[in-house]
Structures are given as structure tokens and as C-alpha cells.
Amino acid sequence: MRTPSGIIRTVAIAAAAVGASLTGPALAQPTETPFGTILAIDAGWNSPFMHFQMSFPVVNPDACPWAGLYTIAPDLPGYETFQSLAMSAYFAGKQVAFVVDGCTSNRPRIISVRVH
């Protein structure tokens, strides 16, 4: 039979382990990129994802494995709007900034597009 101090110690160790597992890349905050130009747009391979190569250094707060491109995921509300805005900026030569949060297709996930 465990003593109360043994139970408390077990609970404290478990709480510390859970806390340690919650820190790291998965808890990164949404992060804004600098403004820059879109160098390339990729889409295809039987997938509705759209990927963007940018002129600024990679911003990858969640340590996504394939961070050379930014991705707009098709399950994101506003997906079509974000794609249209980014493509319009590309064809007009305007600068864009993204807000990225998490990973999609192993790349930084775009959750917002800004044009100026």
C-alpha cells in the first residue's frame, strides 16, 4: 500500500512529465513573417495544397521538417480567399506577409495572408 507521501510524489512526477511534454515546437504561437515577394507557387500531385517559396528567410516556429515552402491547407477556413489573395499579389508583384501556425504537409501552415 502506498503512503500519502508516495502518492503525492507519484502525482508530482506525472505532472512534471506532462508539463515537459507540452513544451516545445507544438506550442509555438502564431508567428508573422516579414513582407517579401513570392518567388514560386507550387500545387499539384493530386492534392489541393498550395505552397509558396518566399524571398525572405524561412520563419518556422514549429520546426516543420520541410520548411523551404509555406503551405495553405485545404481544411483551413478561408482557404480559397488566402489562395486568391496570394496569387493576386504574385501576379501584381506585390509584397506579402504570412502568419504561420503549426505544420501542414510538413511545412509551415499559413493561417493569414497580408498584402502591401
C-alpha positions in Angstrom: 0.0 0.0 0.0 1.3 3.4 -0.9 1.7 6.1 1.7 0.1 9.5 1.1 3.6 11.0 0.5 4.3 8.3 -2.1 1.1 9.1 -3.9 1.8 12.8 -3.8 5.3 12.1 -5.2 3.9 10.0 -8.0 1.4 12.6 -8.9 4.0 15.3 -8.9 6.3 13.3 -11.1 3.5 12.6 -13.6 2.5 16.3 -13.6 6.1 17.3 -14.3 6.3 14.8 -17.1 3.1 16.1 -18.7 4.3 19.7 -18.4 7.6 18.8 -20.0 5.9 17.1 -22.9 3.8 20.2 -23.6 6.7 22.5 -24.1 8.5 22.7 -27.4 7.6 23.3 -31.0 3.9 22.1 -30.8 3.1 25.1 -28.5 4.7 27.8 -30.7 2.5 30.9 -31.0 1.2 32.1 -34.4 4.1 34.0 -35.9 4.2 36.7 -38.5 6.7 36.6 -41.3 8.3 39.7 -42.7 6.9 41.2 -46.0 8.6 39.8 -49.1 7.8 38.7 -52.7 6.5 35.3 -53.7 9.3 33.6 -55.8 7.3 30.5 -56.7 3.9 28.8 -56.3 3.6 25.1 -56.2 0.5 23.0 -56.4 -0.5 19.6 -57.8 0.3 15.9 -57.2 -3.4 15.2 -56.8 -3.5 17.4 -53.8 -5.4 20.7 -53.1 -2.4 22.1 -51.1 -0.7 25.3 -52.4 2.9 26.0 -51.4 4.8 29.3 -51.6 8.5 30.0 -51.8 9.3 33.4 -50.4 12.1 36.0 -50.8 12.6 36.3 -47.0 14.4 33.9 -44.7 12.3 30.9 -43.5 10.2 31.5 -40.5 9.5 28.1 -38.9 8.4 28.5 -35.3 7.0 24.9 -35.1 10.2 23.3 -36.6 8.4 21.8 -39.5 10.6 19.3 -41.3 10.3 20.8 -44.9 10.4 24.5 -44.1 11.5 25.8 -47.5 7.9 26.4 -48.6 4.8 27.8 -46.8 1.5 25.9 -47.2 -2.1 26.9 -47.3 -4.1 23.8 -46.2 -7.5 23.0 -47.8 -9.1 22.3 -44.5 -8.5 25.8 -43.2 -11.5 28.2 -43.2 -10.7 30.9 -45.7 -8.5 28.6 -47.8 -9.8 29.9 -51.2 -9.6 33.5 -50.1 -5.9 33.1 -48.9 -5.0 31.4 -52.2 -6.7 34.1 -54.3 -5.0 36.9 -52.3 -1.6 35.3 -52.5 -1.9 34.6 -56.2 -3.2 38.1 -56.9 -0.2 39.5 -55.1 2.2 37.2 -57.0 0.9 38.3 -60.4 0.7 42.0 -59.4 4.3 41.9 -58.0 3.1 43.0 -54.5 4.7 42.0 -51.3 3.1 39.6 -48.9 3.4 38.5 -45.3 2.0 35.4 -43.7 1.0 34.4 -40.3 2.1 30.8 -39.7 1.0 28.4 -37.0 1.7 24.7 -36.9 2.7 22.4 -39.8 0.8 21.1 -42.8 2.3 18.7 -45.2 5.4 19.0 -43.1 5.7 22.7 -44.0 4.8 25.9 -42.0 1.0 26.3 -42.2 -0.3 29.7 -43.4 -3.3 31.0 -41.4 -3.3 34.5 -42.7 -2.1 36.4 -45.8 -1.4 40.2 -45.9 -0.6 42.2 -49.0 1.0 45.7 -49.3 
